[in-house]
Amino acid sequence: MDSLSLREARRLALRAQGFGSQPKGGAGLAALYRQAARLNVLQIDSVNALVRSHYLPLFSRLGRYDLADFDTLAWGPGRARQLYECWAHEASLVPAEVWAELRWRRELARQGIGIYRQLARFAAEQPQLVAQTLEAVVQRGALGAGSLAKRVDQAGPWWDW
């Protein structure tokens, strides 16, 4: 029976995760997409002690890259966009193939089943707010939740909970 040393096993595990193959001169759109497709899911996270967290997995594997290239893949116009937002485990960016495979989750959400029950209840109880939010996104494009706030008092700590 073949065996691996501990060092070989570690290197194999890291290589399988896409580490150790940084292109010289940084990564362009194609390399970014290939790595994102290899990972299947990039969790969107607004924490930005250094940079927003969804930029880090590709950097850790590919090295430096232009954040605008990533933004093009994630939020660009037309065919330039190759990653799509969805609720995979958390808010995530996924390649089109993965997005299609997660249709069952979107159907659960549409029906208000399981973890989507409270969201469905909120939508039923607040249809005007849902309509206003959708209209804002249609008119202004992708928005963060803070773009919709009409705060008059001072924001609280952390995520303003």
C-alpha positions as CSV (number, residue, x, y, z in Angstrom):
1,M,0.0,0.0,0.0
2,D,1.3,3.4,-0.9
3,S,1.7,6.0,1.8
4,L,2.5,9.7,2.2
5,S,4.7,11.3,4.7
6,L,3.1,14.0,6.9
7,R,4.8,16.7,4.9
8,E,3.6,15.2,1.6
9,A,0.1,14.9,2.9
10,R,0.1,18.6,4.0
11,R,1.4,19.7,0.6
12,L,-1.2,17.7,-1.2
13,A,-4.0,19.1,1.0
14,L,-2.8,22.7,0.4
15,R,-2.4,22.1,-3.4
16,A,-5.9,20.6,-3.5
17,Q,-7.2,23.9,-2.0
18,G,-5.5,25.9,-4.7
19,F,-2.5,27.1,-2.7
20,G,1.0,27.2,-4.2
21,S,0.2,28.1,-7.8
22,Q,0.5,31.9,-7.9
23,P,0.9,33.3,-11.4
24,K,3.8,35.6,-12.0
25,G,2.8,39.2,-12.3
26,G,-0.5,38.8,-10.5
27,A,-3.8,37.3,-11.6
28,G,-6.1,38.6,-14.3
29,L,-9.8,38.0,-14.8
30,A,-9.4,34.4,-16.2
31,A,-7.2,33.3,-13.3
32,L,-9.6,34.9,-10.8
33,Y,-12.6,33.1,-12.3
34,R,-10.8,29.7,-12.5
35,Q,-9.9,29.9,-8.8
36,A,-13.4,31.1,-7.8
37,A,-14.9,28.2,-9.8
38,R,-12.4,25.8,-8.1
39,L,-13.6,27.0,-4.7
40,N,-17.3,27.1,-5.7
41,V,-18.3,29.5,-2.9
42,L,-16.8,32.8,-1.8
43,Q,-18.5,34.1,1.4
44,I,-19.5,37.7,1.1
45,D,-18.5,39.5,4.3
46,S,-18.5,43.2,5.1
47,V,-15.8,42.9,7.7
48,N,-12.9,45.0,6.4
49,A,-10.1,45.2,9.0
50,L,-7.7,44.8,6.1
51,V,-10.0,44.4,3.1
52,R,-13.5,42.9,2.7
53,S,-13.2,39.2,3.4
54,H,-14.5,37.9,0.1
55,Y,-11.4,39.3,-1.6
56,L,-9.0,37.3,0.6
57,P,-9.4,33.7,-0.5
58,L,-8.3,34.5,-4.1
59,F,-5.5,36.7,-2.9
60,S,-4.2,33.9,-0.6
61,R,-4.1,31.5,-3.5
62,L,-3.2,33.8,-6.5
63,G,-1.3,36.7,-4.9
64,R,-1.9,40.3,-5.9
65,Y,-4.7,41.1,-8.2
66,D,-6.8,44.2,-9.2
67,L,-9.9,44.3,-7.0
68,A,-11.7,46.0,-9.9
69,D,-11.3,42.7,-11.8
70,F,-12.9,40.8,-9.0
71,D,-15.7,43.4,-8.9
72,T,-16.2,42.9,-12.6
73,L,-16.6,39.1,-12.1
74,A,-19.0,39.7,-9.2
75,W,-21.0,42.8,-10.1
76,G,-20.0,43.7,-13.7
77,P,-22.4,44.3,-16.6
78,G,-23.7,41.6,-18.9
79,R,-21.4,38.7,-19.8
80,A,-18.5,40.2,-17.8
81,R,-20.3,39.1,-14.7
82,Q,-19.5,35.4,-13.9
83,L,-20.2,35.2,-10.2
84,Y,-23.6,35.5,-8.7
85,E,-24.9,36.3,-5.2
86,C,-26.9,33.7,-3.4
87,W,-27.5,32.2,0.0
88,A,-25.3,29.2,-0.1
89,H,-24.4,28.7,3.6
90,E,-24.1,32.5,4.1
91,A,-24.3,35.3,1.7
92,S,-22.0,34.1,-1.1
93,L,-20.7,34.6,-4.6
94,V,-20.8,31.5,-6.7
95,P,-20.2,30.6,-10.4
96,A,-23.3,30.2,-12.6
97,E,-23.1,26.4,-12.5
98,V,-23.3,26.4,-8.7
99,W,-26.0,29.0,-8.7
100,A,-28.1,26.7,-10.9
101,E,-27.5,23.8,-8.6
102,L,-28.8,25.8,-5.6
103,R,-32.2,26.3,-7.2
104,W,-33.7,24.1,-4.4
105,R,-32.7,26.6,-1.8
106,R,-34.3,29.5,-3.8
107,E,-37.5,27.4,-4.0
108,L,-37.5,26.9,-0.2
109,A,-37.1,30.6,0.2
110,R,-39.9,31.3,-2.3
111,Q,-42.2,28.9,-0.3
112,G,-41.0,30.3,3.1
113,I,-39.9,26.9,4.4
114,G,-37.3,26.2,7.1
115,I,-34.8,29.0,7.7
116,Y,-36.8,31.2,5.3
117,R,-40.0,31.1,7.4
118,Q,-39.3,34.4,9.2
119,L,-38.3,36.1,6.0
120,A,-41.5,35.1,4.3
121,R,-43.5,36.3,7.2
122,F,-41.7,39.7,7.1
123,A,-42.4,40.0,3.4
124,A,-46.1,39.2,3.9
125,E,-46.4,41.7,6.8
126,Q,-44.3,44.5,5.1
127,P,-45.1,44.3,1.4
128,Q,-44.7,48.1,1.0
129,L,-41.2,48.0,2.5
130,V,-40.3,45.1,0.2
131,A,-41.6,47.0,-2.8
132,Q,-39.7,50.1,-1.9
133,T,-36.5,48.2,-1.4
134,L,-36.9,46.5,-4.8
135,E,-37.6,49.8,-6.5
136,A,-34.5,51.3,-4.9
137,V,-32.3,48.5,-6.2
138,V,-34.0,48.7,-9.7
139,Q,-33.4,52.5,-9.8
140,R,-29.9,52.7,-8.1
141,G,-28.4,49.3,-8.7
142,A,-26.7,47.1,-6.1
143,L,-26.9,48.7,-2.6
144,G,-25.8,48.0,0.9
145,A,-28.5,48.0,3.6
146,G,-27.1,51.2,5.0
147,S,-28.0,53.0,1.7
148,L,-31.6,52.5,2.5
149,A,-31.5,53.7,6.1
150,K,-33.2,56.9,7.1
151,R,-31.5,57.2,10.4
152,V,-31.9,60.3,12.6
153,D,-30.2,59.1,15.7
154,Q,-26.5,58.1,16.2
155,A,-25.4,54.6,14.9
156,G,-24.7,52.0,17.6
157,P,-21.6,49.8,17.9
158,W,-20.6,46.8,15.9
159,W,-23.1,46.2,13.0
160,D,-25.5,48.7,14.6
161,W,-27.5,46.1,16.4
